[in-house]
Amino acid sequence: MQTKRLIFKNSTGDRAYIYENSIVVEFGVCRNGISTSELNGGYKKNFKTAFNHYLSQENIDFLENHSIKDYLIRQSGILGIDPKFTTGLLTSAQMENACVVTKQYRNLEVSAITTAGVRVNASRAGDSASYYEENGDFQFDVGTINVIILTNVCLEPGTLANGLVTATEAKTVALSNLRIPSQFSNGFATGTGTDGIAIFSNSESDNILSNAGKHSKLGELIARCVIESIIEAIKRQVWITKESQCSVLARLRRYDLDINEFYNDIDNKEEFVKSLQVAARKQENVALTTSVLHLIDEVENNLLDKKIAYSLANSILENNCDDFCIQKLLTFWINKFLS
């Protein structure tokens, strides 16, 4: 059996441990909260703990014949916590790669404990669905962003729901800042298909706040904690950073094409790829690529006429690009999506 390793504690006496492939948060005060989990999901009073659990392939296989709720109850027992007073989130991200961020302002304190994986399951709201559920039968996907949010103030159910919305929007900001592509469309991801959030307030506090939206300081702290923790958790889990995304090839990955069709016209493929790898990291080429892709996005969203976008994209390329490999690559993209 693993020993508990403390990774976080705050001013209200909450403590978070890594233990048995989970992060377990033991509350130091009585907490009410809202969770997206199948275990005590929705609004509930008297939470004593919350946990985020790494789901191994062995346990994914177990879920083929059991419900997620049953699995979470079983995991609660393994962790030695009462399933009646806890809620749990599941992920394929490693608990060792979690990030904890705390923000304070005067008497306000907010913390976010986050794990994040986005390579497999990143998606954009409105993308084609991955499964159809009927009578509890559905497919479990991997790749998840899970966030547990703690506040030191008292929030009523409506304010907690308000905070949940703010946190969800903040997640989208984090993914947008990293330019994470959807795996199911040409758009930027707004989350993954299996994200989970749990947000808790201190029901023992005399400081009762009425709003957790974007105009409120509480909402600001929630959003800043979520954005910062997701960006860092993604870095730790899948090594995607702002620096790694500053590449022509990273930006083009959002638009899925048969790249073999492009390379069929290249005589010396090995030499071309070597030159492309160098040119792809140049800031001016990333800027060019971003400009061309923005025009493609405008056409995809029916905001710009395709002929005008085609003409402008070619003009931008002709007047601003000196790298042969970048010219050839972007010309291929322009012809595929704008001609």
C-alpha positions in Angstrom: 0.0 0.0 0.0 1.3 3.5 -0.9 2.0 6.1 1.7 0.3 9.5 1.6 2.4 12.3 0.2 1.2 15.8 1.1 1.2 18.2 -1.9 -1.0 21.1 -0.7 -2.5 22.7 2.3 -4.3 26.0 2.7 -5.6 28.5 5.3 -8.8 26.6 6.0 -7.0 23.4 6.9 -7.6 21.5 3.7 -4.9 19.0 2.8 -4.3 17.3 -0.5 -2.3 14.0 -0.8 -1.2 11.8 -3.6 -2.2 8.3 -2.6 -3.2 5.1 -4.4 -3.1 6.7 -7.9 -5.3 9.5 -6.6 -5.2 13.0 -5.3 -7.3 13.0 -2.2 -8.4 16.4 -0.7 -9.3 16.2 3.0 -11.4 19.2 3.9 -10.5 21.1 7.1 -13.9 22.8 7.2 -17.5 21.7 6.3 -17.9 22.3 2.6 -20.8 22.5 0.2 -20.1 22.2 -3.5 -21.1 21.3 -7.0 -19.5 18.4 -8.9 -19.8 17.0 -12.4 -19.0 13.5 -11.0 -21.4 10.6 -11.1 -20.7 10.2 -7.4 -22.6 12.8 -5.5 -22.8 15.0 -8.6 -24.7 18.2 -8.7 -25.1 20.3 -5.6 -24.5 18.8 -2.2 -23.9 19.9 1.4 -21.5 18.4 3.9 -18.7 17.3 1.7 -15.7 15.9 3.7 -13.4 15.0 0.9 -12.9 15.1 -2.9 -10.6 13.1 -5.1 -9.1 12.9 -8.6 -8.2 9.4 -9.7 -5.8 8.1 -12.4 -7.7 5.5 -14.4 -5.3 2.8 -15.6 -6.0 0.6 -18.6 -6.8 -2.3 -16.2 -9.5 -0.2 -14.6 -10.8 1.0 -17.9 -11.3 -2.6 -18.8 -13.1 -3.0 -15.4 -15.5 -0.2 -16.4 -16.7 -2.2 -19.5 -18.8 -4.3 -17.1 -19.4 -1.8 -14.3 -20.8 1.7 -13.9 -18.6 4.7 -13.2 -20.5 5.4 -10.0 -19.8 1.8 -8.8 -16.2 2.2 -9.7 -15.9 5.5 -7.8 -17.6 4.0 -4.7 -15.1 1.1 -4.9 -12.2 3.6 -5.2 -13.6 5.5 -2.2 -13.3 2.3 -0.1 -9.7 1.8 -1.3 -8.9 5.4 -0.3 -10.5 4.9 3.1 -13.1 7.7 2.7 -16.9 7.6 3.0 -18.6 7.6 -0.4 -21.6 9.4 1.0 -19.5 12.5 1.7 -17.1 12.7 -1.2 -17.1 13.1 -5.0 -14.5 11.8 -7.4 -13.2 12.7 -10.9 -11.5 10.2 -13.3 -8.7 10.8 -15.7 -5.9 9.1 -17.6 -3.4 11.9 -16.6 -0.8 11.0 -14.0 -1.4 12.5 -10.5 2.4 13.3 -10.3 1.8 15.8 -13.1 -0.9 17.7 -11.2 -0.6 21.5 -10.7 -1.8 23.4 -7.7 -2.3 27.2 -7.9 -3.5 29.5 -5.1 -4.5 33.2 -5.5 -5.4 35.6 -2.8 -6.9 39.1 -2.5 -7.6 40.7 0.9 -9.7 38.1 2.7 -10.3 36.0 -0.4 -8.5 32.8 -1.2 -9.0 30.4 -4.1 -7.1 27.3 -5.0 -7.3 25.0 -8.1 -5.9 21.5 -8.2 -5.6 20.4 -11.8 -4.6 17.5 -14.0 -4.8 17.7 -17.8 -4.3 15.6 -20.8 -5.3 17.0 -24.3 -3.5 15.0 -27.0 -6.2 12.3 -27.6 -9.5 13.8 -26.6 -9.3 17.6 -27.1 -12.5 18.8 -28.7 -14.4 21.9 -29.5 -18.0 22.4 -28.3 -20.2 21.5 -31.2 -17.8 19.0 -32.8 -19.2 15.7 -34.0 -20.0 13.4 -31.0 -17.7 10.5 -30.0 -20.6 8.4 -28.7 -24.4 8.1 -28.4 -25.7 7.2 -24.9 -28.8 5.2 -24.4 -29.8 3.4 -21.2 -26.4 4.0 -19.6 -24.5 2.4 -22.4 -21.6 4.6 -23.7 -18.0 4.7 -24.6 -15.3 6.0 -22.1 -12.7 8.2 -23.7 -9.3 9.1 -22.4 -7.7 12.5 -22.2 -9.3 14.7 -19.6 -9.0 18.0 -17.8 -10.0 17.7 -14.2 -10.1 20.7 -11.8 -11.0 20.8 -8.1 -11.6 24.4 -6.9 -11.5 25.4 -3.2 -12.7 28.8 -1.8 -12.4 30.1 1.7 -15.8 31.9 1.6 -19.4 30.8 1.8 -21.3 30.4 -1.5 -25.0 29.6 -2.1 -25.9 27.0 -4.8 -26.5 29.6 -7.4 -23.2 31.3 -6.8 -21.3 28.0 -6.9 -23.0 27.4 -10.3 -21.8 30.8 -11.3 -18.3 29.9 -10.3 -18.5 26.7 -12.3 -19.4 28.6 -15.4 -16.5 31.0 -14.8 -14.1 28.1 -14.4 -15.4 26.4 -17.6 -14.8 29.6 -19.5 -11.4 29.9 -18.0 -10.5 26.4 -19.2 -11.4 27.5 -22.7 -9.1 30.5 -22.3 -6.2 28.3 -21.2 -6.6 26.0 -24.2 -7.0 29.1 -26.5 -3.8 30.6 -25.1 -1.9 27.4 -26.0 -3.7 27.1 -29.4 -4.7 23.5 -28.6 -6.3 22.0 -31.7 -9.5 19.9 -31.6 -9.0 16.3 -32.5 -12.4 16.2 -34.1 -12.6 19.3 -36.3 -10.4 22.2 -37.7 -11.2 24.4 -34.7 -9.4 25.2 -31.5 -10.3 22.9 -28.6 -12.5 24.3 -25.8 -11.9 21.3 -23.5 -11.9 17.5 -23.8 -14.9 15.1 -24.1 -14.6 13.9 -20.5 -13.6 17.0 -18.4 -14.6 17.2 -14.8 -14.9 20.1 -12.4 -15.8 20.2 -8.7 -16.0 23.6 -6.9 -16.4 23.9 -3.1 -17.1 26.7 -0.7 -16.6 27.1 3.1 -20.0 26.7 4.6 -18.6 27.7 8.0 -17.5 31.1 6.8 -19.4 34.2 7.8 -18.3 35.9 4.5 -21.1 35.0 2.2 -20.5 36.2 -1.4 -23.3 36.5 -3.9 -21.4 36.4 -7.3 -18.6 34.4 -8.8 -18.9 35.8 -12.4 -16.3 37.5 -14.5 -17.0 41.0 -13.0 -16.4 39.9 -9.4 -13.0 39.5 -7.7 -13.9 36.0 -6.7 -14.6 35.2 -10.4 -11.3 36.7 -11.4 -9.4 34.6 -8.8 -11.2 31.4 -9.9 -10.4 32.1 -13.6 -6.7 33.0 -12.9 -6.2 29.8 -10.8 -7.8 27.6 -13.5 -6.0 29.2 -16.4 -2.6 29.0 -14.8 -3.0 25.5 -13.4 -4.3 24.0 -16.7 -1.4 25.5 -18.7 1.1 24.1 -16.2 -0.6 20.7 -15.9 -0.7 20.4 -19.7 3.0 21.2 -19.8 3.8 18.5 -17.2 1.5 15.8 -18.7 2.0 16.2 -22.5 4.8 18.7 -22.9 2.8 21.2 -24.8 3.9 24.8 -24.1 3.6 28.2 -25.7 7.1 27.6 -26.9 6.3 24.3 -28.5 3.2 25.7 -30.2 5.3 28.5 -31.7 5.9 26.4 -34.9 4.5 26.4 -38.4 4.0 22.6 -38.2 2.2 22.9 -34.8 -0.2 25.5 -36.1 -0.9 23.6 -39.3 -1.8 20.4 -37.4 -5.2 21.8 -36.7 -6.2 21.4 -40.4 -6.0 17.7 -41.1 -4.7 16.8 -44.5 -3.0 13.8 -46.2 0.5 15.1 -45.9 1.8 12.3 -48.1 0.0 14.0 -51.0 2.1 17.0 -50.4 5.4 15.2 -50.1 4.7 13.2 -53.3 5.8 16.4 -55.3 9.0 16.8 -53.4 12.1 15.5 -55.2 14.6 15.4 -52.3 12.3 14.7 -49.3 15.1 14.3 -46.7 16.7 17.6 -47.5 13.3 19.4 -47.7 12.3 18.1 -44.3 15.6 19.2 -42.7 15.1 22.7 -44.2 11.4 22.8 -43.1 12.2 21.9 -39.5 14.5 24.9 -39.3 12.2 27.3 -41.1 9.1 26.2 -39.1 10.6 27.7 -35.9 11.2 31.2 -37.3 8.9 33.7 -35.8 8.2 35.4 -39.1 7.1 32.1 -40.7 4.8 31.3 -37.7 3.2 34.8 -38.1 2.7 34.1 -41.9 1.1 30.8 -41.1 -1.2 32.3 -38.5 -2.3 34.9 -41.0 -3.1 32.3 -43.6 -4.9 30.1 -41.2 -6.9 33.0 -39.9 -8.2 33.6 -43.4 -9.1 29.9 -43.7 -10.9 30.1 -40.4 -12.9 33.1 -41.6 -14.0 31.2 -44.7 -14.8 28.0 -42.6 -17.1 30.1 -40.4 -18.7 31.8 -43.4 -17.4 35.2 -42.3 -15.3 35.9 -45.5 -15.7 35.2 -49.2 -13.5 32.3 -50.3 -12.2 34.1 -53.5 -11.2 37.2 -51.5 -9.5 35.1 -48.9 -7.7 33.1 -51.6 -6.4 36.2 -53.3 -5.2 37.8 -50.0 -3.6 34.6 -48.7 -1.5 34.3 -51.9 -0.6 38.0 -51.8 0.6 37.7 -48.1 2.7 34.7 -49.0 4.2 36.2 -52.2 5.1 39.5 -50.6 6.4 38.2 -47.2 7.9 34.7 -47.5 11.5 34.0 -48.6 11.6 30.4 -47.4 11.0 28.0 -50.3 9.7 25.2 -48.1 7.3 27.4 -46.2 6.1 28.9 -49.5 5.4 25.4 -50.9 3.8 24.1 -47.7 1.4 27.1 -47.3 0.6 27.1 -51.0 -0.5 23.5 -50.6 -2.8 24.5 -47.6 -4.2 27.6 -49.5 -5.1 25.5 -52.6 -6.7 22.8 -50.5 -8.9 25.1 -48.4 -9.4 28.3 -50.3 -9.3 27.5 -54.1 
